[in-house]
Amino acid sequence: WDTKIPWQREEALKAGLYNVCSDLAGNVARKAAEVLWEEINIIHKKAI
């Protein structure tokens, strides 16, 4: 959908596009933080 086009924006809102995108962004951020935390722990253990 092109949210700059009014009728497409309305359809996107009805379909819950923004909720889906928000959930996806949250899941990606959570996974990225998890992976980074694991890497930090690996590096920290090597330094000890």
Secondary structure, DSSP 8 states (H G I E B T S, - for coil): --TTSHHHHHHHHHHTHHHHHHHHHHHHHHHHHHHHHHHHHHHHHHH-
